[in-house]
Amino acid sequence: MLRRRFKQTVPLEERLIEQAKRWREEAQSVRPGLERDGLIRKARQAEAAAHVTDWLTSPGLQPPT
């Protein structure tokens, strides 16, 4: 069985930031409560993942010695 593979045209960091923006916009339209808190939490996690991914791929990162 062959797996279908997709070539991503947009970098991971940009996709994470865009998804975080969509979740934040959706959270603004939802009344305060668990659903809104969950959307904000997802947005924060996506932003943190984007920063970590950006940091890991930065040229200044040195491997452990």
N, C-alpha and C positions, 0 to 999 in steps of 0.2 A: 504494500500500500504506500503510495507516494504522498508526501505532505505538500500542500500548496504553500509556497513561500511568497512573501510580498516584500518588495523593496520600498522602504520608507523614504519618502521624499522630503519630509519635514523632520528636523532633528528632534530627539526625545525631549530636550529641555523646552523647546517651543511648544510641543504638543502638551506637555504637562502644564505649562503656564496658561495656555489657552483653555484647557479643561478647568483649571482653577478659577479663571475669570468667569467661565460659564456657571460654575457652581456658586460663586459669590453672587452673580446676578440673580440666579434662581433663589438663593437664600434671601435676597432682598424682597422678593415677591411672596415669600412664605411667611405666615404668622409665626411669632416667637414660639418656640417649643422644641421638641426632640428632633423633628425633621430639619428645622433650620439649623440647629446645633450640629447635626450630622453633616449637612452640606458645608458648613463653615469648617468643620474638622477635616473633611475630605479636601477642601481647597487648601488648607494649611499644609496638609500632608503632601499634596501634589507640588506645592511651592517648595517645600523642604526637599523633596526628591529632586526637583529641578536644580536646586542649588548644590546638592550633593553630587549629582551627575556632572554639573558644570565644573565643580571643584575637582572631581576625579579625572576629568578629561583635560584639565588645564595643563599647559606646558611647564608651569613652575612646580608641579607636584613631584616630589622626590620619593623614590622607592625606599622602603625601610632597609637599613644596613645591618 
